[in-house]
Amino acid sequence: MSPTKLRTEKWLQEHSPKKHPSGLDIRKVKEGRIVKNNGRDQREKRASFWDLALWFSRFGKSQNNIRKEDDLEGDTVIDDDGSAATPGYDNDLTLVVDDHDEGIKGDGAARALHNYNDRYLDYDDPRIQDWTEEERWLFSKLANRGFEPLLHNTWILDYPTFPDQLFTNDENRVYINNVHSSTGRACRSLTDLILAGSRVRDQILSKTATEKPLVHAINKYYKWSLADGKLQHKDHIPVIAIASAKGQETVESVVGRVTDQLHSLGRQYRDKWRQPSSQGSDEHDEFIHELPTLTGFVIKYSIVAIVTCDSRVAGNPLRTLGTFDFKVVGQDVWHALAISIAMIRGRNYLMQLDEEGELGPEVVDYGSDPDA
């Protein structure tokens, strides 16, 4: 071999990209020069403090388990035994029964549709005996939000990419609707909820507070729901509480704040409707009106948790009905529909109280703006 060929081969060996033990190149070509890479391998990120769905659901054997991005984020987590995990309390497990488990193994969508008619809450399950009827209804509504109509057919012009099964002409089956405001304002508020996911992901890329777009979208939708029911100027006790993390505030602290808010609202409802002749503790009090199930929204990082509180007894623990991670691509619509369902339930309850004459007189607030 000639000296020139030997020198060429030696140069190629010295300057050709070498393989890292993990199988990734640690060298790369940049602007015509061979430079050294940082040597980091792009392994999948492991679950951490930010994976709040695990904190809320207490679901998963270890936080060291790798969490895939295409996991069923925002859906009710169903264990192998058919139970849906909710956090923190032994009695907070709802059983979803599905007796027809065979067939359609390969097609997940077809399997889900096949089993939809068999999805129901087992009311005899001892783990949900303490749940209120409203909690059971809301849990079922959230779990089935992709399997039943929610919007009127007239909204299909604003959301042409939504699945057809979300729309119906049957007024009795439409749930997410506008009552007194225009369809345009209703769709704009819902669109802001849908766009919250992309805005959260932008915040993550720019390393800024991810809670900000979620708080803005949820508060805006809450204000719209009150204005849509002509409730914003009525003297009323709210049935919804919203708490968002501030700075480096821990999840426990945020949950504690929303717990205090819901307990305070429950106390106001008990004081309002307690029988004058009723004596003793709250457990033995009698009330002139059925007490509501209150709803809370806990916002931390990119996750929104929907929690409920039974106001019939003071100090009742919260139950988590769902956690929704807005950083996950492809789930924006389903997360927004979940938030909307919980908000509309609160609006409908207050409108019912208004029809019964349970709300106070109208209080004019010239500084309020439902679209702010």
C-alpha positions, -999 to 999 in steps of 0.1 A, spaced: 0 0 0 14 34 -10 23 59 18 -4 83 4 -31 57 8 -19 48 43 -21 85 54 -56 88 39 -68 57 57 -53 69 90 -70 103 86 -104 87 79 -101 65 110 -92 94 132 -120 117 119 -148 93 112 -177 95 137 -173 71 166 -202 52 182 -211 59 218 -216 27 239 -254 34 239 -254 33 201 -256 71 196 -229 92 178 -209 114 201 -196 134 172 -213 155 146 -204 176 116 -210 213 122 -202 240 95 -177 217 79 -159 208 111 -162 176 131 -171 187 167 -179 167 198 -215 163 209 -225 167 245 -226 129 248 -262 128 262 -283 100 250 -319 108 243 -335 83 266 -372 86 274 -377 109 304 -387 91 335 -417 101 356 -409 128 381 -425 152 405 -442 169 375 -461 137 366 -489 148 388 -514 123 374 -496 97 396 -499 120 426 -536 125 421 -545 89 413 -519 71 434 -518 48 404 -486 30 394 -461 9 413 -432 32 411 -424 67 398 -394 51 381 -416 35 356 -413 50 322 -444 70 311 -451 70 274 -464 102 258 -491 83 240 -505 70 273 -543 74 279 -538 109 293 -571 125 305 -590 92 304 -602 74 334 -575 49 343 -590 14 343 -570 -12 361 -568 -49 351 -596 -58 374 -619 -32 359 -616 -5 386 -610 31 380 -584 46 402 -591 78 421 -567 92 447 -560 91 484 -590 73 499 -599 37 502 -635 42 493 -628 63 462 -627 35 436 -655 32 411 -661 -1 393 -668 1 356 -683 -32 346 -677 -48 312 -689 -84 309 -682 -88 272 -645 -87 271 -638 -110 242 -635 -103 205 -622 -74 185 -587 -78 199 -569 -58 172 -590 -27 167 -590 -5 198 -615 20 185 -639 -7 174 -635 -25 207 -643 7 226 -674 13 206 -684 -24 210 -681 -22 247 -697 13 251 -732 -1 257 -718 -22 285 -701 7 303 -720 15 335 -714 21 371 -720 -8 394 -741 9 420 -739 -21 443 -701 -18 445 -693 -10 482 -665 13 471 -689 39 457 -717 37 483 -705 71 498 -706 88 464 -734 113 458 -756 108 427 -740 139 412 -705 125 416 -716 93 399 -732 111 371 -703 135 365 -678 106 366 -698 87 340 -702 118 318 -665 125 319 -656 88 310 -681 87 281 -674 122 266 -661 106 234 -690 82 230 -721 103 232 -734 136 217 -725 168 236 -729 196 210 -757 208 188 -754 201 151 -753 239 144 -718 239 161 -704 216 134 -696 247 113 -673 259 140 -658 225 147 -658 206 114 -629 183 125 -648 170 155 -661 134 153 -697 132 140 -709 113 171 -703 145 192 -732 163 174 -769 158 175 -801 176 166 -819 162 197 -821 191 222 -825 167 251 -791 151 244 -772 183 239 -753 191 270 -726 217 262 -749 246 250 -756 283 252 -787 294 269 -789 332 269 -756 343 251 -749 339 214 -735 307 199 -704 327 188 -695 336 224 -701 300 235 -679 286 207 -652 312 214 -650 303 251 -648 266 242 -622 273 216 -600 290 242 -601 259 263 -591 238 233 -562 262 225 -550 261 261 -531 229 253 -509 244 226 -503 275 247 -492 253 276 -467 235 253 -454 269 241 -449 279 278 -429 246 284 -407 254 254 -401 289 266 -396 277 302 -422 300 316 -452 294 339 -474 267 324 -503 274 347 -510 309 332 -528 299 300 -548 272 319 -559 296 346 -569 322 320 -589 298 298 -607 281 327 -615 314 344 -627 329 311 -650 298 306 -663 301 341 -672 338 336 -689 329 303 -709 302 319 -722 326 346 -730 352 320 -747 327 298 -770 318 326 -775 354 335 -761 347 369 -731 370 370 -751 398 387 -771 376 410 -762 372 446 -753 335 449 -730 310 466 -706 295 440 -705 258 434 -671 259 417 -636 267 431 -604 271 411 -570 270 426 -537 273 407 -501 268 418 -481 300 423 -444 298 416 -429 267 432 -460 260 453 -464 222 459 -493 201 448 -502 195 484 -505 232 491 -527 238 460 -550 209 470 -552 223 505 -563 257 492 -591 243 470 -601 220 499 -605 250 521 -625 269 494 -649 240 489 -653 234 526 -661 271 531 -687 270 503 -703 239 518 -705 256 552 -723 285 535 -748 262 519 -754 244 552 -759 276 570 -783 289 544 -806 258 542 -804 244 578 -837 239 595 -842 266 622 -852 239 647 -823 216 638 -799 210 667 -766 192 671 -738 185 647 -739 188 609 -743 150 607 -778 152 623 -789 185 609 -819 187 587 -820 210 557 -849 226 538 -831 221 504 -809 194 490 -772 203 494 -751 205 463 -720 185 453 -693 211 448 -666 210 421 -630 221 422 -603 226 396 -567 221 408 -541 234 384 -504 225 387 -478 226 359 -497 213 328 -522 192 347 -558 201 357 -576 178 382 -613 179 386 -623 172 422 -656 171 440 -668 176 476 -700 164 492 -712 194 511 -737 175 533 -712 169 561 -685 193 572 -649 182 564 -658 156 538 -627 146 518 -623 155 482 -626 129 454 -607 132 422 -628 123 392 -601 129 365 -567 144 358 -560 160 324 -525 167 312 -526 196 286 -490 191 275 -500 158 257 -504 164 220 -537 151 205 -558 154 237 -567 191 236 -603 186 225 -611 158 250 -595 178 279 -615 209 269 -647 189 268 -640 175 303 -635 210 317 -666 223 299 -688 194 312 -679 202 348 -685 239 343 -719 235 325 -730 212 354 -723 241 378 -741 266 356 -772 244 353 -774 239 390 -773 277 397 -799 283 370 -821 257 387 -817 276 420 -826 308 402 -858 293 389 -866 281 424 -861 317 438 -831 306 459 -807 332 445 -805 366 460 -813 399 443 -794 412 414 -762 431 422 -750 454 394 -713 453 389 -703 478 363 -667 466 362 -674 430 352 -668 418 317 -678 382 308 -653 382 278 -624 396 298 
